[in-house]
Amino acid sequence: MLVGIKDGRFFLGNFYCIDKQGNIILQDTVEYRSTRRSSPSPMEQRCIGLILIPSSCRTSCHVDCSIDEQLSLLSIPEK
């Protein structure tokens, strides 16, 4: 899952859970943020591990999965 927050940083990690308030917890997370223009790489990254992202800070949320997984989520099981 890729989560963006208001200050421009992004967090890429495995979805762990969401609480009643809408806060997201990611595990094995990597933080990405913009660096100065003098740096050879436009993005800096660091390993975070487990992180709670408050719903009030979140600006975007994307889930990455394969086409087969997407289709299985769309299918309605027959009873």
N, CA, C and O of each residue as an XYZ file, in Angstrom:
316
protein
N       0.850     -1.163      0.000
C       0.000      0.000      0.000
C       0.898      1.229      0.000
O       1.905      1.272      0.707
N       0.531      2.220     -0.792
C       1.252      3.485     -0.875
C       0.353      4.573     -0.309
O      -0.756      4.785     -0.798
N       0.838      5.271      0.738
C       0.049      6.301      1.404
C       0.809      7.618      1.339
O       1.978      7.690      1.719
N       0.135      8.661      0.854
C       0.715     10.004      0.815
C       0.172     10.838      1.955
O      -0.985     10.689      2.350
N       1.024     11.732      2.494
C       0.564     12.608      3.575
C       0.771     14.066      3.182
O       1.429     14.360      2.184
N       0.202     14.980      3.977
C       0.123     16.398      3.637
C       1.467     17.078      3.416
O       1.541     18.022      2.629
N       2.529     16.638      4.075
C       3.819     17.310      3.918
C       4.606     16.833      2.695
O       5.753     17.236      2.501
N       3.995     15.977      1.872
C       4.620     15.549      0.631
C       5.345     14.215      0.693
O       5.824     13.724     -0.329
N       5.431     13.626      1.870
C       6.076     12.321      1.985
C       5.111     11.213      1.580
O       3.891     11.376      1.617
N       5.700     10.072      1.188
C       4.937      8.873      0.859
C       5.483      7.716      1.660
O       6.683      7.647      1.927
N       4.606      6.807      2.045
C       5.001      5.604      2.774
C       4.524      4.390      1.996
O       3.348      4.282      1.649
N       5.447      3.481      1.727
C       5.146      2.253      0.997
C       5.391      1.085      1.938
O       6.513      0.871      2.397
N       4.329      0.328      2.225
C       4.466     -0.796      3.146
C       3.323     -1.774      2.998
O       2.417     -1.593      2.184
N       3.390     -2.812      3.806
C       2.333     -3.829      3.824
C       1.225     -3.377      4.768
O       1.483     -3.010      5.914
N      -0.010     -3.407      4.273
C      -1.159     -3.039      5.099
C      -1.262     -3.995      6.272
O      -1.242     -5.212      6.090
N      -1.374     -3.442      7.491
C      -1.522     -4.266      8.688
C      -2.960     -4.168      9.208
O      -3.614     -5.189      9.419
N      -3.452     -2.943      9.415
C      -4.844     -2.785      9.860
C      -5.257     -1.321      9.774
O      -4.445     -0.431      9.520
N      -6.551     -1.109      9.994
C      -7.120      0.233     10.075
C      -8.017      0.249     11.313
O      -8.740     -0.713     11.572
N      -7.969      1.355     12.085
C      -8.775      1.404     13.303
C     -10.077      2.169     13.071
O     -10.353      2.615     11.957
N     -10.876      2.319     14.133
C     -12.187      2.962     14.020
C     -12.093      4.406     13.537
O     -13.012      4.901     12.884
N     -10.994      5.080     13.850
C     -10.813      6.468     13.460
C     -10.283      6.623     12.030
O     -10.173      7.743     11.532
N      -9.954      5.507     11.367
C      -9.457      5.550     10.006
C      -7.952      5.666      9.894
O      -7.425      5.867      8.800
N      -7.249      5.542     11.019
C      -5.790      5.543     10.999
C      -5.306      4.238     10.387
O      -5.869      3.178     10.660
N      -4.269      4.306      9.562
C      -3.739      3.119      8.890
C      -2.415      2.733      9.528
O      -1.573      3.588      9.799
N      -2.240      1.447      9.765
C      -0.957      0.932     10.249
C      -0.340      0.102      9.132
O      -0.959     -0.825      8.609
N       0.905      0.456      8.774
C       1.682     -0.272      7.770
C       2.878     -0.926      8.452
O       3.426     -0.394      9.417
N       3.272     -2.083      7.940
C       4.473     -2.745      8.449
C       5.492     -2.883      7.326
O       5.137     -2.825      6.149
N       6.753     -3.065      7.688
C       7.853     -3.148      6.710
C       7.806     -1.942      5.768
O       7.869     -2.093      4.548
N       7.698     -0.762      6.341
C       7.452      0.462      5.586
C       8.741      1.184      5.211
O       9.713      1.203      5.965
N       8.713      1.779      4.017
C       9.795      2.641      3.549
C       9.207      4.029      3.322
O       8.160      4.173      2.691
N       9.896      5.057      3.846
C       9.469      6.446      3.665
C      10.204      7.037      2.465
O      11.410      6.844      2.312
N       9.475      7.754      1.619
C      10.055      8.456      0.471
C       9.754      9.933      0.623
O       8.622     10.319      0.917
N      10.790     10.773      0.419
C      10.570     12.217      0.474
C      11.476     12.918     -0.523
O      12.527     12.401     -0.904
N      11.053     14.096     -0.936
C      11.833     14.886     -1.898
C      13.101     15.381     -1.230
O      13.114     15.691     -0.039
N      14.183     15.453     -2.024
C      15.450     15.970     -1.523
C      15.766     17.286     -2.203
O      15.024     17.743     -3.072
N      16.855     17.883     -1.809
C      17.285     19.132     -2.441
C      17.623     18.889     -3.895
O      17.931     17.764     -4.292
N      17.566     19.931     -4.680
C      17.829     19.814     -6.111
C      19.283     19.448     -6.411
O      19.576     18.914     -7.481
N      20.195     19.729     -5.479
C      21.615     19.419     -5.718
C      21.911     17.924     -5.616
O      22.965     17.462     -6.052
N      20.987     17.181     -5.045
C      21.177     15.737     -4.890
C      21.007     15.033     -6.237
O      20.159     15.433     -7.036
N      21.812     13.977     -6.504
C      21.652     13.258     -7.772
C      20.316     12.516     -7.881
O      19.811     12.312     -8.985
N      19.749     12.118     -6.758
C      18.471     11.416     -6.755
C      17.377     12.361     -6.254
O      17.550     12.998     -5.215
N      16.252     12.463     -6.972
C      15.194     13.381     -6.551
C      14.423     12.917     -5.310
O      13.755     13.724     -4.663
N      14.510     11.631     -4.975
C      13.800     11.098     -3.808
C      14.785     10.436     -2.852
O      15.703      9.731     -3.270
N      14.576     10.676     -1.578
C      15.374     10.041     -0.533
C      14.484      9.003      0.137
O      13.283      9.226      0.288
N      15.047      7.888      0.534
C      14.243      6.857      1.190
C      14.919      6.383      2.458
O      16.144      6.424      2.576
N      14.108      5.932      3.411
C      14.625      5.319      4.637
C      13.632      4.287      5.140
O      12.422      4.434      4.968
N      14.153      3.250      5.757
C      13.315      2.177      6.301
C      12.728      2.629      7.625
O      13.440      3.128      8.497
N      11.424      2.450      7.767
C      10.706      2.866      8.970
C      10.293      1.656      9.808
O      10.426      1.682     11.032
N       9.800      0.606      9.173
C       9.260     -0.540      9.902
C       7.766     -0.377     10.087
O       7.031     -0.245      9.108
N       7.300     -0.385     11.344
C       5.875     -0.267     11.666
C       5.538      1.207     11.881
O       6.240      1.911     12.608
N       4.453      1.674     11.242
C       4.083      3.085     11.364
C       2.565      3.236     11.372
O       1.850      2.518     10.672
N       2.091      4.186     12.178
C       0.679      4.549     12.198
C       0.549      5.876     11.472
O       1.229      6.843     11.815
N      -0.318      5.927     10.472
C      -0.546      7.148      9.703
C      -1.941      7.658     10.040
O      -2.936      7.032      9.674
N      -2.020      8.804     10.743
C      -3.324      9.344     11.125
C      -4.169      9.717      9.906
O      -3.646     10.191      8.897
N      -5.456      9.500     10.009
C      -6.354      9.817      8.888
C      -6.343     11.303      8.577
O      -6.566     11.689      7.430
N      -6.090     12.144      9.569
C      -6.085     13.595      9.357
C      -4.895     14.056      8.515
O      -4.938     15.147      7.946
N      -3.839     13.251      8.425
C      -2.631     13.609      7.652
C      -2.654     13.036      6.247
O      -1.906     13.496      5.384
N      -3.489     12.048      6.002
C      -3.473     11.302      4.739
C      -4.079     12.107      3.591
O      -5.137     12.719      3.740
N      -3.391     12.098      2.438
C      -3.919     12.759      1.243
C      -4.247     11.765      0.137
O      -5.107     12.037     -0.700
N      -3.573     10.615      0.121
C      -3.835      9.604     -0.911
C      -3.520      8.224     -0.366
O      -2.763      8.055      0.590
N      -4.134      7.243     -1.016
C      -3.963      5.860     -0.583
C      -4.156      4.959     -1.805
O      -5.208      4.987     -2.442
N      -3.138      4.162     -2.126
C      -3.206      3.288     -3.294
C      -2.803      1.873     -2.900
O      -1.855      1.668     -2.142
N      -3.538      0.908     -3.426
C      -3.233     -0.497     -3.178
C      -2.699     -1.093     -4.470
O      -3.305     -0.943     -5.531
N      -1.565     -1.768     -4.375
C      -0.945     -2.392     -5.538
C      -1.203     -3.895     -5.476
O      -0.851     -4.554     -4.498
N      -1.816     -4.426     -6.522
C      -2.024     -5.872     -6.593
C      -2.070     -6.291     -8.064
O      -2.200     -5.459     -8.961
N      -1.962     -7.582     -8.281
C      -1.942     -8.112     -9.647
C      -3.336     -8.018    -10.287
O      -4.333     -7.791     -9.602
N      -3.381     -8.194    -11.588
C      -4.652     -8.176    -12.321
C      -5.577     -9.278    -11.811
O      -6.773     -9.045    -11.639
N      -5.039    -10.477    -11.567
C      -5.849    -11.584    -11.057
C      -6.468    -11.238     -9.710
O      -7.631    -11.551     -9.460
N      -5.684    -10.585     -8.832
C      -6.208    -10.188     -7.531
C      -7.308     -9.142     -7.684
O      -8.318     -9.190     -6.982
N      -7.110     -8.193     -8.605
C      -8.130     -7.178     -8.849
C      -9.423     -7.810     -9.344
O     -10.506     -7.443     -8.887
N      -9.321     -8.764    -10.281
C     -10.512     -9.430    -10.800
C     -11.214    -10.244     -9.724
O     -12.444    -10.283     -9.680
N     -10.440    -10.897     -8.851
C     -11.068    -11.697     -7.791
C     -11.810    -10.802     -6.797
O     -12.822    -11.212     -6.228
N     -11.309     -9.584     -6.589
C     -12.004     -8.655     -5.703
C     -13.313     -8.176     -6.310
O     -14.247     -7.832     -5.585
N     -13.387     -8.150     -7.631
C     -14.591     -7.687     -8.317
C     -15.642     -8.764     -8.489
O     -16.820     -8.459     -8.675
N     -15.230    -10.022     -8.430
C     -16.182    -11.116     -8.664
C     -17.067    -11.324     -7.440
O     -16.628    -11.181     -6.298
N     -18.310    -11.660     -7.707
C     -19.282    -11.915     -6.646
C     -19.446    -13.440     -6.556
O     -19.796    -14.093     -7.539
N     -19.188    -13.990     -5.373
C     -19.331    -15.457     -5.238
C     -20.797    -15.878     -5.361
O     -21.700    -15.222     -4.841
N     -21.001    -16.983     -6.059
C     -22.358    -17.517     -6.210
C     -22.703    -18.390     -5.016
O     -21.849    -19.100     -4.484
N     -23.979    -18.329     -4.594
C     -24.415    -19.120     -3.440
C     -25.352    -20.214     -3.864
O     -25.823    -20.983     -3.026
